[in-house]
Structures are given as structure tokens and as C-alpha cells.
Amino acid sequence: MQQELAVESGDDLSRESHADEIAFRRETVAKLRGQEDRLRARSSLLYEDRLEGRIDAAEYDRRHAEARTALEAVQRELAQW
């Protein structure tokens, strides 16, 4: 009887651990997708700023390269999940 309880407890722990892992995975992917969306929005805003003359071409190129590098890093990380 005690052995059966121990097995049931182990199964419960295993299910709980698996559920925690799935929740962590979902949260991580959601955070990364949020970062990806923000970086895409930043790139769009930079383009609008360039078209409206709020920043010059050199500043646009610099900031866009930074945003693209950050976006690529997030996309690489997402690909691992």
C-alpha cells in the first residue's frame, strides 16, 4: 500500500513538473514574440521618422542596423524553442 502511494506521488510530481515545463516554455515564447513585435514596430517607426525627415539617413542606417541585429537575435532564440 505504501509503495503504491509512493508511485502515485511520483507520478503526480512528474505530471506537475511537466506542466511547469510547458508553462515556462509558453511564457518564454510569448515574451520572445513580444520582443519580436516591439522590434518590428521600432523598425517601422524608424522608417517613418526617416521619411518625415526627423532623422537623417546615417542615423536611420545606424538605428535600423541595431534593431535588425536585435531582431535576428530574438528570432534565433525563438527558433530554439
Beta strands, then each sheet from edge to edge (+ up, - down):
end
